[in-house]
Amino acid sequence: MTHQKTIQGQKISDKQIDAWVDEAEQGYDVEKLRSRGRVGRGAVPSVVVPVRFTDAELAVVTAKAKRQHLNRSEAIREAVAAWTTA
């Protein structure tokens, strides 16, 4: 039995892993890595809220996000914004 390597459901090849290893062995510029944080969404830091979805709920959110060319977080924020402004 072979074990398929994945990251967030995407298959990762041995070739990609080898490339990452080569990159790591060359070393990283730590200051450059520190500056790669997420872009802020406003004047104050955002709060991360873990939410659990059933497979069916997640499929609906993912499909809607894909149709609107959004990621899931953006789609969920738009849904909450519509709910709070209705």
N, CA, C and O atoms as a CHARMM CRD file, in Angstrom:
* protein
*
  344
    1    1 MET  N      0.84600  -1.18300   0.00000 PROA 1      0.00000
    2    1 MET  CA     0.00000   0.00000   0.00000 PROA 1      0.00000
    3    1 MET  C      0.88800   1.24200   0.00000 PROA 1      0.00000
    4    1 MET  O      1.79800   1.34800   0.82200 PROA 1      0.00000
    5    2 THR  N      0.63600   2.17400  -0.90500 PROA 2      0.00000
    6    2 THR  CA     1.40200   3.41300  -0.96200 PROA 2      0.00000
    7    2 THR  C      0.64300   4.51300  -0.25300 PROA 2      0.00000
    8    2 THR  O     -0.58700   4.52200  -0.20900 PROA 2      0.00000
    9    3 HSD  N      1.39800   5.43400   0.29700 PROA 3      0.00000
   10    3 HSD  CA     0.79700   6.55600   1.02000 PROA 3      0.00000
   11    3 HSD  C      0.92000   7.80200   0.15700 PROA 3      0.00000
   12    3 HSD  O      2.03200   8.23100  -0.15000 PROA 3      0.00000
   13    4 GLN  N     -0.20300   8.39000  -0.23800 PROA 4      0.00000
   14    4 GLN  CA    -0.21100   9.60800  -1.04800 PROA 4      0.00000
   15    4 GLN  C     -0.05500  10.80900  -0.13000 PROA 4      0.00000
   16    4 GLN  O     -0.82000  10.97700   0.81900 PROA 4      0.00000
   17    5 LYS  N      0.93000  11.63700  -0.41300 PROA 5      0.00000
   18    5 LYS  CA     1.14900  12.84400   0.38000 PROA 5      0.00000
   19    5 LYS  C      0.24500  13.96100  -0.15100 PROA 5      0.00000
   20    5 LYS  O      0.15200  14.17500  -1.36000 PROA 5      0.00000
   21    6 THR  N     -0.41600  14.66600   0.76700 PROA 6      0.00000
   22    6 THR  CA    -1.28100  15.77100   0.37500 PROA 6      0.00000
   23    6 THR  C     -1.10300  16.94200   1.33200 PROA 6      0.00000
   24    6 THR  O     -0.68800  16.77500   2.47900 PROA 6      0.00000
   25    7 ILE  N     -1.42500  18.12600   0.83400 PROA 7      0.00000
   26    7 ILE  CA    -1.51600  19.32700   1.65600 PROA 7      0.00000
   27    7 ILE  C     -2.85900  19.94400   1.31400 PROA 7      0.00000
   28    7 ILE  O     -3.11400  20.30600   0.16500 PROA 7      0.00000
   29    8 GLN  N     -3.70800  20.06100   2.31000 PROA 8      0.00000
   30    8 GLN  CA    -5.06500  20.58000   2.13500 PROA 8      0.00000
   31    8 GLN  C     -5.77000  19.88300   0.97100 PROA 8      0.00000
   32    8 GLN  O     -6.45400  20.52600   0.17500 PROA 8      0.00000
   33    9 GLY  N     -5.59800  18.57900   0.88000 PROA 9      0.00000
   34    9 GLY  CA    -6.28300  17.77700  -0.12000 PROA 9      0.00000
   35    9 GLY  C     -5.62500  17.75700  -1.48900 PROA 9      0.00000
   36    9 GLY  O     -6.06500  17.01400  -2.36600 PROA 9      0.00000
   37   10 GLN  N     -4.57700  18.55800  -1.69800 PROA 10     0.00000
   38   10 GLN  CA    -3.88100  18.58900  -2.98000 PROA 10     0.00000
   39   10 GLN  C     -2.71800  17.60000  -2.94800 PROA 10     0.00000
   40   10 GLN  O     -1.92700  17.60200  -2.00500 PROA 10     0.00000
   41   11 LYS  N     -2.61300  16.75800  -3.97400 PROA 11     0.00000
   42   11 LYS  CA    -1.54000  15.77300  -4.03900 PROA 11     0.00000
   43   11 LYS  C     -0.19400  16.47600  -4.19500 PROA 11     0.00000
   44   11 LYS  O     -0.05600  17.42600  -4.96400 PROA 11     0.00000
   45   12 ILE  N      0.78700  15.98800  -3.45000 PROA 12     0.00000
   46   12 ILE  CA     2.13700  16.53200  -3.49400 PROA 12     0.00000
   47   12 ILE  C      3.06700  15.44600  -4.02400 PROA 12     0.00000
   48   12 ILE  O      3.10800  14.33500  -3.49600 PROA 12     0.00000
   49   13 SER  N      3.81100  15.78200  -5.07400 PROA 13     0.00000
   50   13 SER  CA     4.71000  14.80000  -5.69000 PROA 13     0.00000
   51   13 SER  C      6.03300  14.73700  -4.93700 PROA 13     0.00000
   52   13 SER  O      6.40500  15.66500  -4.21800 PROA 13     0.00000
   53   14 ASP  N      6.73300  13.62400  -5.11600 PROA 14     0.00000
   54   14 ASP  CA     8.06800  13.49700  -4.54500 PROA 14     0.00000
   55   14 ASP  C      8.99500  14.56000  -5.12900 PROA 14     0.00000
   56   14 ASP  O      9.88900  15.05200  -4.44000 PROA 14     0.00000
   57   15 LYS  N      8.78500  14.91500  -6.39700 PROA 15     0.00000
   58   15 LYS  CA     9.58900  15.95100  -7.04100 PROA 15     0.00000
   59   15 LYS  C      9.42500  17.28900  -6.31600 PROA 15     0.00000
   60   15 LYS  O     10.41000  17.99500  -6.10000 PROA 15     0.00000
   61   16 GLN  N      8.18900  17.64500  -5.93700 PROA 16     0.00000
   62   16 GLN  CA     7.94300  18.89600  -5.22000 PROA 16     0.00000
   63   16 GLN  C      8.59700  18.85400  -3.84700 PROA 16     0.00000
   64   16 GLN  O      9.19200  19.83900  -3.41100 PROA 16     0.00000
   65   17 ILE  N      8.49200  17.73000  -3.17100 PROA 17     0.00000
   66   17 ILE  CA     9.10800  17.59500  -1.85200 PROA 17     0.00000
   67   17 ILE  C     10.61900  17.75200  -1.96300 PROA 17     0.00000
   68   17 ILE  O     11.23700  18.42500  -1.13800 PROA 17     0.00000
   69   18 ASP  N     11.21500  17.13400  -2.97700 PROA 18     0.00000
   70   18 ASP  CA    12.66000  17.27100  -3.19800 PROA 18     0.00000
   71   18 ASP  C     13.04100  18.72900  -3.42900 PROA 18     0.00000
   72   18 ASP  O     14.06700  19.18800  -2.92900 PROA 18     0.00000
   73   19 ALA  N     12.21600  19.46400  -4.18800 PROA 19     0.00000
   74   19 ALA  CA    12.48900  20.88000  -4.44800 PROA 19     0.00000
   75   19 ALA  C     12.44500  21.68000  -3.14000 PROA 19     0.00000
   76   19 ALA  O     13.28200  22.55300  -2.91300 PROA 19     0.00000
   77   20 TRP  N     11.46100  21.37400  -2.28300 PROA 20     0.00000
   78   20 TRP  CA    11.37900  22.06400  -0.99600 PROA 20     0.00000
   79   20 TRP  C     12.59100  21.74900  -0.12100 PROA 20     0.00000
   80   20 TRP  O     13.11300  22.62500   0.56800 PROA 20     0.00000
   81   21 VAL  N     13.02900  20.50000  -0.15400 PROA 21     0.00000
   82   21 VAL  CA    14.20600  20.10500   0.62900 PROA 21     0.00000
   83   21 VAL  C     15.42800  20.86400   0.12800 PROA 21     0.00000
   84   21 VAL  O     16.19200  21.40000   0.93100 PROA 21     0.00000
   85   22 ASP  N     15.62300  20.91600  -1.18800 PROA 22     0.00000
   86   22 ASP  CA    16.75400  21.65500  -1.76400 PROA 22     0.00000
   87   22 ASP  C     16.72100  23.11500  -1.33600 PROA 22     0.00000
   88   22 ASP  O     17.74600  23.68600  -0.96300 PROA 22     0.00000
   89   23 GLU  N     15.53000  23.71500  -1.39400 PROA 23     0.00000
   90   23 GLU  CA    15.37100  25.11800  -0.99600 PROA 23     0.00000
   91   23 GLU  C     15.74600  25.30000   0.47700 PROA 23     0.00000
   92   23 GLU  O     16.45300  26.24300   0.83000 PROA 23     0.00000
   93   24 ALA  N     15.27300  24.40100   1.32300 PROA 24     0.00000
   94   24 ALA  CA    15.55400  24.49600   2.75800 PROA 24     0.00000
   95   24 ALA  C     17.03500  24.31500   3.04400 PROA 24     0.00000
   96   24 ALA  O     17.59100  24.99500   3.90700 PROA 24     0.00000
   97   25 GLU  N     17.67300  23.41000   2.33000 PROA 25     0.00000
   98   25 GLU  CA    19.09600  23.16000   2.55700 PROA 25     0.00000
   99   25 GLU  C     19.95900  24.35300   2.16100 PROA 25     0.00000
  100   25 GLU  O     21.06100  24.52200   2.68300 PROA 25     0.00000
  101   26 GLN  N     19.46400  25.18200   1.24000 PROA 26     0.00000
  102   26 GLN  CA    20.19800  26.38400   0.83900 PROA 26     0.00000
  103   26 GLN  C     20.09000  27.47000   1.90700 PROA 26     0.00000
  104   26 GLN  O     20.89100  28.40500   1.93000 PROA 26     0.00000
  105   27 GLY  N     19.11700  27.34700   2.77400 PROA 27     0.00000
  106   27 GLY  CA    18.92900  28.30600   3.85400 PROA 27     0.00000
  107   27 GLY  C     17.92200  29.37300   3.48100 PROA 27     0.00000
  108   27 GLY  O     17.65700  29.61900   2.30400 PROA 27     0.00000
  109   28 TYR  N     17.36200  30.00500   4.51000 PROA 28     0.00000
  110   28 TYR  CA    16.34300  31.02900   4.31800 PROA 28     0.00000
  111   28 TYR  C     16.80400  32.34000   4.93300 PROA 28     0.00000
  112   28 TYR  O     17.55500  32.35200   5.90900 PROA 28     0.00000
  113   29 ASP  N     16.35600  33.42500   4.36200 PROA 29     0.00000
  114   29 ASP  CA    16.56200  34.74900   4.93300 PROA 29     0.00000
  115   29 ASP  C     15.45700  34.94700   5.97100 PROA 29     0.00000
  116   29 ASP  O     14.30700  35.19900   5.61300 PROA 29     0.00000
  117   30 VAL  N     15.79900  34.83500   7.23800 PROA 30     0.00000
  118   30 VAL  CA    14.80900  34.85800   8.31400 PROA 30     0.00000
  119   30 VAL  C     14.03100  36.17300   8.32100 PROA 30     0.00000
  120   30 VAL  O     12.81900  36.16200   8.53300 PROA 30     0.00000
  121   31 GLU  N     14.69500  37.29700   8.09700 PROA 31     0.00000
  122   31 GLU  CA    13.99400  38.58600   8.09300 PROA 31     0.00000
  123   31 GLU  C     12.95700  38.64500   6.97400 PROA 31     0.00000
  124   31 GLU  O     11.87300  39.20000   7.15700 PROA 31     0.00000
  125   32 LYS  N     13.28700  38.07700   5.82600 PROA 32     0.00000
  126   32 LYS  CA    12.33600  38.05700   4.71900 PROA 32     0.00000
  127   32 LYS  C     11.13300  37.18900   5.07000 PROA 32     0.00000
  128   32 LYS  O     10.00000  37.54800   4.74900 PROA 32     0.00000
  129   33 LEU  N     11.36300  36.05500   5.72300 PROA 33     0.00000
  130   33 LEU  CA    10.26600  35.17700   6.12300 PROA 33     0.00000
  131   33 LEU  C      9.34800  35.86100   7.13700 PROA 33     0.00000
  132   33 LEU  O      8.12800  35.70800   7.07700 PROA 33     0.00000
  133   34 ARG  N      9.92600  36.60300   8.05000 PROA 34     0.00000
  134   34 ARG  CA     9.12100  37.28200   9.07100 PROA 34     0.00000
  135   34 ARG  C      8.18300  38.30700   8.46200 PROA 34     0.00000
  136   34 ARG  O      7.13000  38.59600   9.03200 PROA 34     0.00000
  137   35 SER  N      8.54600  38.86000   7.31500 PROA 35     0.00000
  138   35 SER  CA     7.73200  39.91300   6.71800 PROA 35     0.00000
  139   35 SER  C      6.61700  39.36700   5.83700 PROA 35     0.00000
  140   35 SER  O      5.89800  40.14100   5.20600 PROA 35     0.00000
  141   36 ARG  N      6.46100  38.03600   5.78300 PROA 36     0.00000
  142   36 ARG  CA     5.47200  37.43500   4.89300 PROA 36     0.00000
  143   36 ARG  C      4.16100  37.10300   5.58900 PROA 36     0.00000
  144   36 ARG  O      3.47600  36.16300   5.18400 PROA 36     0.00000
  145   37 GLY  N      3.80100  37.83700   6.60700 PROA 37     0.00000
  146   37 GLY  CA     2.55200  37.55300   7.30700 PROA 37     0.00000
  147   37 GLY  C      1.33900  37.87400   6.45900 PROA 37     0.00000
  148   37 GLY  O      1.45600  38.43400   5.36900 PROA 37     0.00000
  149   38 ARG  N      0.18900  37.51700   6.96300 PROA 38     0.00000
  150   38 ARG  CA    -1.05000  37.81000   6.25000 PROA 38     0.00000
  151   38 ARG  C     -1.31900  39.30200   6.24300 PROA 38     0.00000
  152   38 ARG  O     -0.97500  40.02000   7.18200 PROA 38     0.00000
  153   39 VAL  N     -1.92900  39.74400   5.18700 PROA 39     0.00000
  154   39 VAL  CA    -2.30700  41.14300   5.07600 PROA 39     0.00000
  155   39 VAL  C     -3.47300  41.40500   6.02100 PROA 39     0.00000
  156   39 VAL  O     -4.42400  40.62700   6.08200 PROA 39     0.00000
  157   40 GLY  N     -3.38800  42.51100   6.75600 PROA 40     0.00000
  158   40 GLY  CA    -4.45400  42.85700   7.68000 PROA 40     0.00000
  159   40 GLY  C     -5.73700  43.22100   6.95000 PROA 40     0.00000
  160   40 GLY  O     -5.70300  43.63000   5.78900 PROA 40     0.00000
  161   41 ARG  N     -6.85000  43.07600   7.62100 PROA 41     0.00000
  162   41 ARG  CA    -8.14500  43.38800   7.01300 PROA 41     0.00000
  163   41 ARG  C     -8.69000  44.71400   7.49700 PROA 41     0.00000
  164   41 ARG  O     -9.72200  45.16900   7.00400 PROA 41     0.00000
  165   42 GLY  N     -8.03100  45.33800   8.43900 PROA 42     0.00000
  166   42 GLY  CA    -8.53900  46.59700   8.96700 PROA 42     0.00000
  167   42 GLY  C     -7.52500  47.23100   9.89400 PROA 42     0.00000
  168   42 GLY  O     -6.36000  46.83700   9.93300 PROA 42     0.00000
  169   43 ALA  N     -7.99100  48.22500  10.64500 PROA 43     0.00000
  170   43 ALA  CA    -7.10100  48.95100  11.53700 PROA 43     0.00000
  171   43 ALA  C     -6.71900  48.13200  12.76800 PROA 43     0.00000
  172   43 ALA  O     -5.68400  48.38300  13.38600 PROA 43     0.00000
  173   44 VAL  N     -7.53900  47.17100  13.12000 PROA 44     0.00000
  174   44 VAL  CA    -7.25000  46.33900  14.28800 PROA 44     0.00000
  175   44 VAL  C     -7.11200  44.88700  13.83900 PROA 44     0.00000
  176   44 VAL  O     -7.67500  44.50400  12.81300 PROA 44     0.00000
  177   45 PRO  N     -6.37000  44.07400  14.59600 PROA 45     0.00000
  178   45 PRO  CA    -6.22600  42.66700  14.21200 PROA 45     0.00000
  179   45 PRO  C     -7.56900  41.94500  14.17100 PROA 45     0.00000
  180   45 PRO  O     -8.46800  42.23200  14.96100 PROA 45     0.00000
  181   46 SER  N     -7.68800  41.01500  13.24900 PROA 46     0.00000
  182   46 SER  CA    -8.89800  40.20400  13.13200 PROA 46     0.00000
  183   46 SER  C     -8.87300  39.08700  14.16700 PROA 46     0.00000
  184   46 SER  O     -7.81200  38.72500  14.67500 PROA 46     0.00000
  185   47 VAL  N    -10.03200  38.55200  14.47200 PROA 47     0.00000
  186   47 VAL  CA   -10.17500  37.44300  15.40400 PROA 47     0.00000
  187   47 VAL  C    -10.45600  36.17700  14.59400 PROA 47     0.00000
  188   47 VAL  O    -11.33800  36.16500  13.73600 PROA 47     0.00000
  189   48 VAL  N     -9.71000  35.12800  14.86900 PROA 48     0.00000
  190   48 VAL  CA    -9.94900  33.83700  14.21700 PROA 48     0.00000
  191   48 VAL  C    -11.01900  33.10000  15.00200 PROA 48     0.00000
  192   48 VAL  O    -10.91800  32.94900  16.22000 PROA 48     0.00000
  193   49 VAL  N    -12.05500  32.63700  14.28900 PROA 49     0.00000
  194   49 VAL  CA   -13.16100  31.93400  14.92400 PROA 49     0.00000
  195   49 VAL  C    -13.28200  30.54900  14.29200 PROA 49     0.00000
  196   49 VAL  O    -13.72100  30.42900  13.14800 PROA 49     0.00000
  197   50 PRO  N    -12.89800  29.50600  15.02000 PROA 50     0.00000
  198   50 PRO  CA   -13.04500  28.15800  14.45600 PROA 50     0.00000
  199   50 PRO  C    -14.52500  27.78400  14.34600 PROA 50     0.00000
  200   50 PRO  O    -15.29700  27.98700  15.28300 PROA 50     0.00000
  201   51 VAL  N    -14.90500  27.24100  13.20600 PROA 51     0.00000
  202   51 VAL  CA   -16.28900  26.85300  12.96000 PROA 51     0.00000
  203   51 VAL  C    -16.28900  25.44400  12.39100 PROA 51     0.00000
  204   51 VAL  O    -15.44400  25.10600  11.56200 PROA 51     0.00000
  205   52 ARG  N    -17.22600  24.62900  12.82800 PROA 52     0.00000
  206   52 ARG  CA   -17.34000  23.27000  12.30300 PROA 52     0.00000
  207   52 ARG  C    -18.49900  23.20200  11.31900 PROA 52     0.00000
  208   52 ARG  O    -19.59500  23.68800  11.60000 PROA 52     0.00000
  209   53 PHE  N    -18.24600  22.59100  10.15600 PROA 53     0.00000
  210   53 PHE  CA   -19.27000  22.38400   9.14400 PROA 53     0.00000
  211   53 PHE  C    -19.39400  20.89600   8.86000 PROA 53     0.00000
  212   53 PHE  O    -18.41900  20.15200   8.96900 PROA 53     0.00000
  213   54 THR  N    -20.58600  20.46700   8.49900 PROA 54     0.00000
  214   54 THR  CA   -20.74400  19.10100   8.00700 PROA 54     0.00000
  215   54 THR  C    -20.13200  19.06000   6.60400 PROA 54     0.00000
  216   54 THR  O    -19.85400  20.10300   6.01100 PROA 54     0.00000
  217   55 ASP  N    -19.92700  17.85900   6.08400 PROA 55     0.00000
  218   55 ASP  CA   -19.40400  17.73800   4.72000 PROA 55     0.00000
  219   55 ASP  C    -20.31700  18.43600   3.72400 PROA 55     0.00000
  220   55 ASP  O    -19.84700  19.09800   2.79800 PROA 55     0.00000
  221   56 ALA  N    -21.62700  18.28500   3.91900 PROA 56     0.00000
  222   56 ALA  CA   -22.59700  18.90400   3.00700 PROA 56     0.00000
  223   56 ALA  C    -22.53200  20.42600   3.08400 PROA 56     0.00000
  224   56 ALA  O    -22.54900  21.09700   2.05200 PROA 56     0.00000
  225   57 GLU  N    -22.45900  20.97400   4.28500 PROA 57     0.00000
  226   57 GLU  CA   -22.36700  22.42600   4.44700 PROA 57     0.00000
  227   57 GLU  C    -21.09300  22.96900   3.81100 PROA 57     0.00000
  228   57 GLU  O    -21.11600  23.98800   3.12000 PROA 57     0.00000
  229   58 LEU  N    -19.99800  22.28900   4.04900 PROA 58     0.00000
  230   58 LEU  CA   -18.72000  22.72900   3.49100 PROA 58     0.00000
  231   58 LEU  C    -18.73200  22.66900   1.96700 PROA 58     0.00000
  232   58 LEU  O    -18.16000  23.53400   1.30400 PROA 58     0.00000
  233   59 ALA  N    -19.37800  21.66000   1.42100 PROA 59     0.00000
  234   59 ALA  CA   -19.48400  21.54600  -0.03800 PROA 59     0.00000
  235   59 ALA  C    -20.26600  22.72800  -0.61300 PROA 59     0.00000
  236   59 ALA  O    -19.90300  23.25500  -1.66500 PROA 59     0.00000
  237   60 VAL  N    -21.32700  23.14300   0.06400 PROA 60     0.00000
  238   60 VAL  CA   -22.12900  24.28600  -0.39400 PROA 60     0.00000
  239   60 VAL  C    -21.28900  25.56400  -0.34000 PROA 60     0.00000
  240   60 VAL  O    -21.28100  26.34300  -1.29400 PROA 60     0.00000
  241   61 VAL  N    -20.59100  25.77700   0.76300 PROA 61     0.00000
  242   61 VAL  CA   -19.75500  26.97400   0.91200 PROA 61     0.00000
  243   61 VAL  C    -18.65900  26.98900  -0.15200 PROA 61     0.00000
  244   61 VAL  O    -18.42300  28.01800  -0.78600 PROA 61     0.00000
  245   62 THR  N    -17.99800  25.86700  -0.34500 PROA 62     0.00000
  246   62 THR  CA   -16.90400  25.77500  -1.31200 PROA 62     0.00000
  247   62 THR  C    -17.40800  26.02700  -2.73500 PROA 62     0.00000
  248   62 THR  O    -16.77100  26.74900  -3.50200 PROA 62     0.00000
  249   63 ALA  N    -18.53800  25.43700  -3.08100 PROA 63     0.00000
  250   63 ALA  CA   -19.10000  25.61900  -4.42300 PROA 63     0.00000
  251   63 ALA  C    -19.49800  27.07800  -4.65700 PROA 63     0.00000
  252   63 ALA  O    -19.23300  27.63400  -5.72300 PROA 63     0.00000
  253   64 LYS  N    -20.12400  27.68500  -3.67700 PROA 64     0.00000
  254   64 LYS  CA   -20.53400  29.09400  -3.80200 PROA 64     0.00000
  255   64 LYS  C    -19.30700  29.98500  -3.93700 PROA 64     0.00000
  256   64 LYS  O    -19.28900  30.89400  -4.76600 PROA 64     0.00000
  257   65 ALA  N    -18.29200  29.73400  -3.13700 PROA 65     0.00000
  258   65 ALA  CA   -17.06100  30.52200  -3.20500 PROA 65     0.00000
  259   65 ALA  C    -16.41600  30.39000  -4.58500 PROA 65     0.00000
  260   65 ALA  O    -15.96800  31.37700  -5.16800 PROA 65     0.00000
  261   66 LYS  N    -16.37700  29.17700  -5.08800 PROA 66     0.00000
  262   66 LYS  CA   -15.75900  28.93600  -6.39800 PROA 66     0.00000
  263   66 LYS  C    -16.51700  29.67800  -7.49500 PROA 66     0.00000
  264   66 LYS  O    -15.90100  30.27600  -8.37700 PROA 66     0.00000
  265   67 ARG  N    -17.84600  29.64400  -7.44700 PROA 67     0.00000
  266   67 ARG  CA   -18.65700  30.34100  -8.45100 PROA 67     0.00000
  267   67 ARG  C    -18.41000  31.84300  -8.42400 PROA 67     0.00000
  268   67 ARG  O    -18.46500  32.50500  -9.45900 PROA 67     0.00000
  269   68 GLN  N    -18.13900  32.37500  -7.24200 PROA 68     0.00000
  270   68 GLN  CA   -17.93800  33.81800  -7.09800 PROA 68     0.00000
  271   68 GLN  C    -16.45700  34.21100  -7.12700 PROA 68     0.00000
  272   68 GLN  O    -16.11000  35.36700  -6.88800 PROA 68     0.00000
  273   69 HSD  N    -15.58800  33.23500  -7.42400 PROA 69     0.00000
  274   69 HSD  CA   -14.13700  33.46400  -7.48800 PROA 69     0.00000
  275   69 HSD  C    -13.59300  34.03400  -6.17100 PROA 69     0.00000
  276   69 HSD  O    -12.80000  34.97500  -6.15500 PROA 69     0.00000
  277   70 LEU  N    -14.04600  33.43200  -5.08100 PROA 70     0.00000
  278   70 LEU  CA   -13.60700  33.80500  -3.74300 PROA 70     0.00000
  279   70 LEU  C    -12.99500  32.59300  -3.06900 PROA 70     0.00000
  280   70 LEU  O    -13.23200  31.45900  -3.48800 PROA 70     0.00000
  281   71 ASN  N    -12.20400  32.82600  -2.02000 PROA 71     0.00000
  282   71 ASN  CA   -11.82400  31.68000  -1.19300 PROA 71     0.00000
  283   71 ASN  C    -12.93200  31.48000  -0.16400 PROA 71     0.00000
  284   71 ASN  O    -13.82200  32.32100  -0.04300 PROA 71     0.00000
  285   72 ARG  N    -12.88600  30.38500   0.56900 PROA 72     0.00000
  286   72 ARG  CA   -13.98300  30.08200   1.50800 PROA 72     0.00000
  287   72 ARG  C    -14.14800  31.15700   2.56400 PROA 72     0.00000
  288   72 ARG  O    -15.27300  31.52400   2.90500 PROA 72     0.00000
  289   73 SER  N    -13.02700  31.67200   3.09300 PROA 73     0.00000
  290   73 SER  CA   -13.13000  32.70500   4.12800 PROA 73     0.00000
  291   73 SER  C    -13.83700  33.93600   3.60300 PROA 73     0.00000
  292   73 SER  O    -14.69600  34.50200   4.27800 PROA 73     0.00000
  293   74 GLU  N    -13.47200  34.35500   2.38500 PROA 74     0.00000
  294   74 GLU  CA   -14.12800  35.52200   1.78800 PROA 74     0.00000
  295   74 GLU  C    -15.61900  35.27500   1.59800 PROA 74     0.00000
  296   74 GLU  O    -16.43500  36.15800   1.86400 PROA 74     0.00000
  297   75 ALA  N    -15.97400  34.08900   1.14300 PROA 75     0.00000
  298   75 ALA  CA   -17.38300  33.75400   0.92900 PROA 75     0.00000
  299   75 ALA  C    -18.15600  33.78000   2.24500 PROA 75     0.00000
  300   75 ALA  O    -19.27500  34.28900   2.30200 PROA 75     0.00000
  301   76 ILE  N    -17.56300  33.23700   3.28900 PROA 76     0.00000
  302   76 ILE  CA   -18.22300  33.21900   4.59700 PROA 76     0.00000
  303   76 ILE  C    -18.38500  34.65000   5.11500 PROA 76     0.00000
  304   76 ILE  O    -19.43900  34.99700   5.64900 PROA 76     0.00000
  305   77 ARG  N    -17.34700  35.48700   4.96000 PROA 77     0.00000
  306   77 ARG  CA   -17.45500  36.88300   5.40100 PROA 77     0.00000
  307   77 ARG  C    -18.55800  37.61300   4.63000 PROA 77     0.00000
  308   77 ARG  O    -19.31400  38.39000   5.21400 PROA 77     0.00000
  309   78 GLU  N    -18.65300  37.36200   3.30900 PROA 78     0.00000
  310   78 GLU  CA   -19.72500  37.99000   2.52500 PROA 78     0.00000
  311   78 GLU  C    -21.10300  37.53500   3.00800 PROA 78     0.00000
  312   78 GLU  O    -22.03700  38.33400   3.08100 PROA 78     0.00000
  313   79 ALA  N    -21.22200  36.25000   3.33700 PROA 79     0.00000
  314   79 ALA  CA   -22.50400  35.74500   3.83100 PROA 79     0.00000
  315   79 ALA  C    -22.86500  36.39500   5.15700 PROA 79     0.00000
  316   79 ALA  O    -24.02000  36.76100   5.37400 PROA 79     0.00000
  317   80 VAL  N    -21.89600  36.54000   6.03900 PROA 80     0.00000
  318   80 VAL  CA   -22.15500  37.19200   7.33100 PROA 80     0.00000
  319   80 VAL  C    -22.49800  38.65700   7.11300 PROA 80     0.00000
  320   80 VAL  O    -23.39000  39.18500   7.77700 PROA 80     0.00000
  321   81 ALA  N    -21.81100  39.32100   6.19800 PROA 81     0.00000
  322   81 ALA  CA   -22.09800  40.74100   5.92000 PROA 81     0.00000
  323   81 ALA  C    -23.51900  40.89000   5.39500 PROA 81     0.00000
  324   81 ALA  O    -24.22400  41.81800   5.79100 PROA 81     0.00000
  325   82 ALA  N    -23.95500  39.99100   4.50800 PROA 82     0.00000
  326   82 ALA  CA   -25.31700  40.06000   3.97800 PROA 82     0.00000
  327   82 ALA  C    -26.34000  39.83400   5.08900 PROA 82     0.00000
  328   82 ALA  O    -27.39300  40.47000   5.11300 PROA 82     0.00000
  329   83 TRP  N    -26.02600  38.93600   5.99500 PROA 83     0.00000
  330   83 TRP  CA   -26.92100  38.62500   7.10300 PROA 83     0.00000
  331   83 TRP  C    -27.03800  39.82400   8.06200 PROA 83     0.00000
  332   83 TRP  O    -28.12200  40.12400   8.56200 PROA 83     0.00000
  333   84 THR  N    -25.91800  40.49600   8.30600 PROA 84     0.00000
  334   84 THR  CA   -25.91400  41.59700   9.28200 PROA 84     0.00000
  335   84 THR  C    -26.45500  42.89600   8.70400 PROA 84     0.00000
  336   84 THR  O    -26.80100  43.80600   9.45800 PROA 84     0.00000
  337   85 THR  N    -26.53500  43.00500   7.34600 PROA 85     0.00000
  338   85 THR  CA   -27.04800  44.22100   6.75500 PROA 85     0.00000
  339   85 THR  C    -28.48400  44.05600   6.25100 PROA 85     0.00000
  340   85 THR  O    -29.07800  44.99800   5.72600 PROA 85     0.00000
  341   86 ALA  N    -29.03200  42.85700   6.41600 PROA 86     0.00000
  342   86 ALA  CA   -30.39300  42.59400   5.91200 PROA 86     0.00000
  343   86 ALA  C    -31.43600  43.17900   6.83300 PROA 86     0.00000
  344   86 ALA  O    -32.63200  43.05600   6.56900 PROA 86     0.00000
